[in-house]
Amino acid sequence: MRLLVDTNVLVYDTVEDSGYHDRARRIIDEADEVAVPSIVLYEYIWVMYKLARVAPEFISLKIEEYFEDPRIIFLPDQLRFIHSALRMLKEDNASLREINDYIILASTLHYNLALATFDKKLIKRALKRGVKVVS
């Protein structure tokens, strides 16, 4: 399966004592292709450093480890994703604080990928738009 991962999947894959660790690991291990948008990479760095209190050196090593896997592809930001995210945000009457999730959703839709996430709101929004969700 080709999928795009949300930040929480990468975080739970990294943090072994989380309740979702095994599920996150299985999702990544079973995928044929794993797309990581730049917004997810930025969020991953922030969450690991600020919330998990992981040293920047470890975060750098973990990112290297992910991208050494030939199944992992990096998706750079595109202006069209921001426009699409803002349109969907307005359609859903959602808060601008949720723009990152909408950019992730816009990327998923553009590349016609399944979405791997544990975020219940994002799951609901993705299913509403016909996106296959893995959680």
Secondary structure per residue as TSV (DSSP state, phi and psi in degrees):
chain	resnum	aa	ss	phi	psi
A	1	M	-	360.0	141.5
A	2	R	E	-96.8	124.9
A	3	L	E	-142.6	159.9
A	4	L	E	-109.4	131.5
A	5	V	E	-97.3	138.2
A	6	D	-	-82.3	161.3
A	7	T	H	-54.5	-41.7
A	8	N	H	-63.2	-28.8
A	9	V	H	-67.7	-43.8
A	10	L	H	-65.9	-41.4
A	11	V	H	-63.2	-48.2
A	12	Y	H	-67.1	-30.4
A	13	D	H	-65.4	-34.6
A	14	T	H	-80.9	-42.6
A	15	V	-	-87.2	104.6
A	16	E	T	-70.6	-23.9
A	17	D	T	-92.4	13.8
A	18	S	S	-83.4	154.3
A	19	G	T	-67.7	-18.4
A	20	Y	T	-102.2	3.4
A	21	H	H	-54.5	-51.0
A	22	D	H	-63.6	-40.2
A	23	R	H	-65.3	-43.6
A	24	A	H	-63.0	-44.5
A	25	R	H	-60.2	-44.2
A	26	R	H	-63.9	-42.2
A	27	I	H	-57.9	-47.8
A	28	I	H	-68.5	-44.0
A	29	D	H	-64.1	-33.4
A	30	E	H	-87.9	-8.3
A	31	A	-	-77.0	145.4
A	32	D	S	-80.2	-33.8
A	33	E	E	-147.0	137.1
A	34	V	E	-125.2	112.4
A	35	A	E	-92.2	133.5
A	36	V	E	-122.9	105.6
A	37	P	E	-72.2	155.4
A	38	S	H	-57.2	-36.9
A	39	I	H	-61.8	-36.5
A	40	V	H	-68.4	-41.1
A	41	L	H	-62.2	-43.4
A	42	Y	H	-63.4	-44.2
A	43	E	H	-63.9	-40.7
A	44	Y	H	-58.3	-47.6
A	45	I	H	-59.4	-46.2
A	46	W	H	-64.0	-48.4
A	47	V	I	-62.7	-45.0
A	48	M	I	-64.7	-38.0
A	49	Y	I	-78.8	-50.1
A	50	K	I	-79.7	-44.1
A	51	L	I	-94.5	-41.2
A	52	A	S	-89.1	-10.0
A	53	R	-	56.0	45.1
A	54	V	-	-93.6	139.9
A	55	A	-	-64.1	142.6
A	56	P	H	-54.2	-34.0
A	57	E	H	-63.4	-40.8
A	58	F	H	-66.3	-42.7
A	59	I	H	-59.4	-44.6
A	60	S	H	-60.9	-43.8
A	61	L	H	-63.3	-40.6
A	62	K	H	-66.7	-41.0
A	63	I	H	-62.7	-43.2
A	64	E	H	-58.7	-44.3
A	65	E	H	-59.4	-45.5
A	66	Y	H	-58.9	-48.7
A	67	F	H	-80.5	-6.1
A	68	E	H	-76.8	-20.7
A	69	D	S	-73.2	121.0
A	70	P	T	-65.0	-13.6
A	71	R	T	-81.7	-15.5
A	72	I	E	-89.5	126.6
A	73	I	E	-123.9	144.8
A	74	F	E	-94.7	131.4
A	75	L	E	-110.8	108.0
A	76	P	-	-69.7	158.1
A	77	D	-	-58.1	146.2
A	78	Q	-	-136.3	139.3
A	79	L	H	-57.6	-36.0
A	80	R	H	-62.3	-29.5
A	81	F	H	-68.2	-36.4
A	82	I	H	-68.3	-43.7
A	83	H	H	-61.1	-46.0
A	84	S	H	-63.9	-41.2
A	85	A	H	-62.2	-43.5
A	86	L	H	-65.0	-37.7
A	87	R	H	-64.0	-47.1
A	88	M	H	-65.7	-38.0
A	89	L	H	-59.2	-43.6
A	90	K	H	-66.0	-44.1
A	91	E	H	-56.4	-39.7
A	92	D	T	-88.4	-1.8
A	93	N	T	52.1	43.9
A	94	A	-	-95.5	164.8
A	95	S	-	-76.1	145.0
A	96	L	G	-61.5	-20.9
A	97	R	G	-61.1	-16.1
A	98	E	G	-99.5	14.3
A	99	I	H	-58.1	-37.1
A	100	N	H	-59.0	-43.6
A	101	D	H	-63.7	-37.5
A	102	Y	H	-70.2	-33.2
A	103	I	H	-66.4	-40.8
A	104	I	H	-60.4	-45.5
A	105	L	H	-63.4	-42.6
A	106	A	H	-61.5	-40.1
A	107	S	H	-64.2	-42.9
A	108	T	H	-60.5	-46.1
A	109	L	H	-65.0	-44.2
A	110	H	H	-59.1	-43.1
A	111	Y	H	-91.3	1.5
A	112	N	T	54.1	53.6
A	113	L	-	-111.1	161.8
A	114	A	E	-77.7	156.2
A	115	L	E	-111.7	125.8
A	116	A	E	-101.4	114.0
A	117	T	-	-156.7	157.4
A	118	F	-	-111.6	3.5
A	119	D	-	-80.0	111.7
A	120	K	H	-61.0	-39.8
A	121	K	H	-64.6	-44.5
A	122	L	H	-66.0	-38.0
A	123	I	H	-58.6	-48.2
A	124	K	H	-60.3	-44.8
A	125	R	H	-66.4	-38.4
A	126	A	H	-67.3	-46.6
A	127	L	H	-61.6	-37.0
A	128	K	H	-57.9	-30.7
A	129	R	T	-101.5	13.4
A	130	G	T	79.9	17.0
A	131	V	-	-85.1	134.2
A	132	K	-	-73.2	134.4
A	133	V	E	-117.6	137.3
A	134	V	E	-118.2	126.8
A	135	S	-	-147.2	360.0
